[in-house]
Amino acid sequence: MRRIDLVVGGQLQKSRVKVFYFSKSGNTKKVAEAIADEMSTEALEAEAVGTGYDMRKCDLLFVGSGNYLSGPAKEMVEFIEGLLPAEDRNAAVFGTSGGSGKKYLEKMEELLEKKGIRILGKWDCPGQEFSLKNRGRPNEEDLSGARDFAKKMLKKIEIL
């Protein structure tokens, strides 16, 4: 877990960043790894972590899933629903999809907000489907966009 020094109101703070994802095809895993790399932490499979994760251990949480029938994967829903409530914590959602809208991101946002977690932003990019739609995605440009998104989310907690 990365500890990032932040200055808030003239005082040095410590930030802890975590990245959790669920990916069937590997597309969302690639994005999660790009975000984790930018944050100098590791991308963790939500399913492997299980339920009951304590958000108080984390200042910024990235949560990602693919888009499955206009919703996040059930494994990601279970992970988020299993988070211990954590007010005054921050999260950002991300994902990959074949182009069927952003409802899956909105669902993750709603679930996190029910836990008292502040949503800082959302980001997604095309992902290659089994039918080969969006072939080669996410590509390097997409992964660069994910890294930029991560940096922007980190800057947001600097000013909170």
GILIN-V467936 format. One record per backbone hydrogen bond with DSSP energy under -0.5 kcal/mol. CO is the residue of the C=O (numbers start at 0). NH is the residue of the N-H. E is the energy in kcal/mol with one decimal. If there is no record, write none. Layout:
# GILIN-V467936
co->CO nh->NH e->E
co->CO nh->NH e->E
This chain:
# GILIN-V467936
co->1 nh->3 e->-0.6
co->1 nh->16 e->-1.3
co->2 nh->4 e->-0.5
co->3 nh->14 e->-1.3
co->5 nh->7 e->-0.6
co->5 nh->12 e->-4.0
co->7 nh->10 e->-2.0
co->10 nh->7 e->-3.0
co->12 nh->5 e->-2.2
co->14 nh->3 e->-1.9
co->15 nh->58 e->-2.4
co->15 nh->59 e->-2.2
co->16 nh->1 e->-0.7
co->17 nh->61 e->-2.7
co->18 nh->43 e->-2.9
co->19 nh->63 e->-2.1
co->20 nh->45 e->-3.0
co->21 nh->65 e->-0.6
co->25 nh->29 e->-1.8
co->26 nh->30 e->-1.5
co->27 nh->31 e->-2.9
co->28 nh->32 e->-2.7
co->29 nh->33 e->-1.8
co->30 nh->34 e->-2.4
co->31 nh->35 e->-2.9
co->32 nh->36 e->-2.5
co->33 nh->37 e->-2.0
co->34 nh->38 e->-1.8
co->35 nh->40 e->-2.6
co->36 nh->39 e->-1.1
co->41 nh->18 e->-0.8
co->41 nh->43 e->-0.5
co->43 nh->20 e->-2.0
co->44 nh->47 e->-0.6
co->44 nh->48 e->-1.4
co->45 nh->49 e->-2.1
co->52 nh->54 e->-0.9
co->52 nh->83 e->-2.4
co->53 nh->56 e->-1.8
co->54 nh->57 e->-2.2
co->58 nh->89 e->-0.9
co->59 nh->17 e->-2.2
co->60 nh->91 e->-2.4
co->61 nh->19 e->-3.0
co->62 nh->93 e->-2.1
co->63 nh->21 e->-1.4
co->64 nh->95 e->-0.9
co->65 nh->67 e->-0.7
co->66 nh->68 e->-0.6
co->67 nh->70 e->-0.6
co->70 nh->67 e->-3.5
co->72 nh->75 e->-0.7
co->72 nh->76 e->-2.2
co->73 nh->77 e->-2.6
co->74 nh->78 e->-1.8
co->75 nh->79 e->-2.7
co->76 nh->80 e->-2.9
co->77 nh->81 e->-1.6
co->78 nh->82 e->-0.5
co->79 nh->82 e->-1.4
co->81 nh->51 e->-1.5
co->83 nh->54 e->-0.5
co->85 nh->88 e->-0.7
co->88 nh->117 e->-2.7
co->89 nh->60 e->-2.3
co->90 nh->119 e->-3.3
co->90 nh->120 e->-0.6
co->91 nh->62 e->-2.4
co->92 nh->122 e->-1.4
co->93 nh->64 e->-1.6
co->94 nh->124 e->-1.5
co->95 nh->66 e->-1.2
co->96 nh->126 e->-2.1
co->101 nh->104 e->-0.8
co->101 nh->105 e->-1.9
co->102 nh->106 e->-2.5
co->103 nh->107 e->-1.6
co->104 nh->108 e->-2.4
co->105 nh->109 e->-2.6
co->106 nh->110 e->-2.3
co->107 nh->111 e->-2.3
co->108 nh->112 e->-2.7
co->109 nh->113 e->-1.8
co->110 nh->114 e->-0.6
co->111 nh->114 e->-1.1
co->111 nh->116 e->-1.9
co->112 nh->115 e->-1.8
co->114 nh->85 e->-2.3
co->115 nh->87 e->-0.6
co->115 nh->88 e->-0.5
co->117 nh->90 e->-2.6
co->117 nh->119 e->-0.6
co->120 nh->92 e->-2.1
co->122 nh->94 e->-1.2
co->124 nh->96 e->-1.6
co->128 nh->131 e->-2.1
co->131 nh->134 e->-1.0
co->132 nh->128 e->-2.4
co->133 nh->136 e->-2.0
co->136 nh->127 e->-2.0
co->138 nh->142 e->-2.5
co->139 nh->143 e->-2.2
co->140 nh->144 e->-2.0
co->141 nh->145 e->-2.0
co->142 nh->146 e->-2.1
co->143 nh->147 e->-2.3
co->144 nh->148 e->-2.3
co->145 nh->149 e->-2.3
co->146 nh->150 e->-2.1
co->147 nh->151 e->-2.3
co->148 nh->152 e->-2.3
co->149 nh->153 e->-2.2
co->150 nh->154 e->-2.1
co->151 nh->155 e->-1.6
co->152 nh->156 e->-1.3
co->153 nh->157 e->-1.0
co->154 nh->158 e->-0.8
co->155 nh->158 e->-0.7
